[in-house]
Amino acid sequence: MKVVYYTNKQITDLEIIPGIIRKTGDDVITKTDRVTLDFVKNNNIDFIVSDRSRYLLRKDLIDYMPKKIANLHPSFLPWNRGYHPNYWPIKEGTPYGVTLHFIDEGIDTGAIIAQTRAFYSEEDTLKTTYDRLRRLMVSLFKVCWPELRDEQMTEKPQNKDEGSLHYKRDFKGVFEKLPNGWDTKVKDIV
């Protein structure tokens, strides 16, 4: 199987998810710029794993690859779709965790493949909460990938009547108000 690992240039753990994919004997192409339908067709791509990508995928590509594009999202969907998903559960008291889901045309609205709830303490910081979510996300993907690639996973649609979505603009000015930036403790946010 040929898999695209769709991510961004700023990440520091670039080989973790591709390493998991390669252990099942699959070839991986890492892509940090837009993935297009032409690219997928020209390279005979079988599956796309999206992980912290900066770009949304277009409808033509999503329609061409139903249930063949999964996203790793560090929130317990349907809560905290979108931007800075580790900040909002602290600020708003919503569920905290990680989700593996199929990509559809919305922002983090695709059917859920698997989820894990997590917890934080008042002494945690934004950085430690993010790092915990990242470790959980990698573990969840590692457990699910063999069955996901073989189309053995059952998904459930997200409840469109609950949850939350936050855009980049929603975080504007928030970081500047945090007393210690990413080292701000949870107890200083709520």
C-alpha positions in Angstrom: 0.0 0.0 0.0 1.2 3.5 -0.8 0.4 6.1 2.0 0.8 9.8 2.1 1.7 11.2 5.5 0.2 14.7 5.3 1.7 17.1 7.8 3.5 20.4 8.1 7.1 21.7 8.0 7.2 22.8 11.6 6.8 19.5 13.4 9.7 17.9 15.1 8.6 14.3 15.3 8.4 13.8 11.5 9.2 10.0 11.5 6.9 8.7 14.3 3.7 8.2 12.3 5.5 7.1 9.1 7.5 4.6 11.2 4.2 3.0 12.4 2.9 2.9 8.9 6.1 1.3 7.5 5.9 -1.5 10.1 2.9 -2.9 8.3 5.0 -3.0 5.1 3.5 0.1 3.5 5.4 2.8 1.5 5.1 6.3 2.9 5.5 9.6 1.1 5.6 12.6 3.5 3.9 15.7 2.1 3.9 19.2 3.8 2.3 21.1 0.9 -1.1 20.6 -0.6 -2.2 17.1 -1.5 -4.2 17.2 -4.7 -6.3 14.6 -6.6 -3.8 14.8 -9.5 -0.9 14.0 -7.0 -2.9 11.0 -5.6 -3.7 9.7 -9.1 -0.2 10.2 -10.5 1.5 8.5 -7.5 -1.1 5.7 -7.1 -1.8 6.7 -3.5 -4.0 4.2 -1.5 -4.4 6.1 1.8 -3.8 9.5 3.4 -3.0 10.0 7.0 -3.4 13.7 8.0 -1.5 14.9 11.1 -1.3 18.6 11.9 -1.6 19.6 8.3 -2.0 23.3 7.6 -4.2 22.7 4.6 -7.7 21.3 4.1 -8.3 18.7 1.5 -10.6 19.5 -1.4 -13.9 17.8 -2.0 -12.8 16.1 -5.3 -10.0 14.3 -3.4 -12.3 13.4 -0.4 -14.9 12.0 -2.8 -12.2 10.0 -4.7 -10.9 8.4 -1.6 -13.9 7.6 0.7 -12.8 6.1 4.0 -9.2 6.3 2.9 -8.3 9.6 4.5 -7.9 9.7 8.3 -7.0 12.6 10.6 -5.3 12.5 13.9 -6.9 15.2 16.1 -5.9 16.1 19.7 -9.4 16.6 21.0 -12.3 14.5 22.1 -14.6 15.2 19.1 -17.1 16.6 18.6 -15.7 19.1 21.1 -12.9 21.4 20.2 -12.7 21.0 16.5 -10.2 23.2 14.8 -7.5 25.4 16.4 -5.7 24.9 19.7 -7.8 21.9 20.8 -5.8 21.5 24.1 -6.6 25.0 25.3 -10.4 25.0 24.9 -11.3 22.0 27.2 -9.4 23.8 30.0 -11.1 27.2 29.3 -14.6 25.8 28.6 -14.7 22.7 30.7 -15.4 20.4 27.7 -14.2 16.8 27.3 -10.4 16.3 26.8 -8.9 13.6 24.7 -7.8 12.5 21.3 -9.7 11.3 18.2 -8.9 9.4 15.0 -11.5 10.2 12.4 -12.2 10.1 8.7 -11.9 13.4 6.8 -15.0 14.9 5.2 -15.6 18.4 3.9 -16.0 20.0 7.3 -13.4 20.9 9.9 -12.9 17.9 12.1 -16.4 16.7 11.5 -15.8 13.3 9.8 -16.9 10.0 11.2 -15.0 8.9 14.4 -12.9 5.8 14.0 -11.5 5.7 17.6 -11.1 8.0 20.6 -9.4 8.1 24.0 -10.4 10.3 26.9 -7.7 12.0 28.9 -7.4 14.1 32.1 -5.3 16.9 33.3 -4.5 18.4 36.7 -4.4 22.0 37.8 -0.6 21.8 37.9 -0.4 20.8 34.2 0.6 23.4 31.7 -0.6 24.0 28.2 2.6 22.4 27.0 2.2 19.3 29.2 -1.4 18.9 28.2 -0.4 19.1 24.5 2.5 16.6 25.0 0.1 14.2 26.7 -2.4 14.4 23.9 0.3 13.9 21.4 1.6 10.7 23.1 -2.0 9.4 23.3 -2.7 10.3 19.7 0.4 8.3 18.5 -0.6 5.3 20.7 -4.1 5.4 19.4 -2.9 5.5 15.8 -0.4 2.7 16.4 -3.2 0.4 17.8 -5.7 1.3 15.0 -3.5 1.5 11.9 -3.4 -2.2 10.9 -7.2 -2.5 11.0 -7.7 1.0 9.5 -5.5 0.2 6.5 -7.4 -3.1 6.0 -10.8 -1.4 6.3 -11.7 -3.4 9.4 -12.6 -0.4 11.6 -16.2 0.6 12.2 -16.8 4.3 12.4 -19.6 6.3 14.0 -20.9 9.7 12.8 -20.3 12.7 15.0 -23.3 14.2 16.7 -23.7 17.5 14.8 -25.9 18.9 17.6 -23.1 19.0 20.2 -19.5 20.0 20.3 -17.5 23.1 19.5 -15.4 24.6 16.7 -12.6 27.2 17.2 -10.9 29.1 14.5 -7.4 30.7 14.6 -9.1 34.0 15.1 -10.8 32.8 18.3 -7.3 32.5 19.9 -6.3 36.0 18.8 -5.1 37.9 21.8 -5.5 34.9 24.2 -1.8 33.8 24.1 -0.6 37.3 25.0 -2.9 37.2 28.1 -1.5 33.9 29.4 0.9 34.7 32.2 3.6 32.2 31.2 2.7 31.4 27.5 2.7 27.6 26.9 4.0 27.1 30.4 0.9 28.6 32.0 -0.7 26.2 34.4 -4.2 24.9 34.0 -5.2 26.5 37.4 -4.2 30.0 35.9 -6.4 29.5 32.9 -9.8 28.6 34.4 
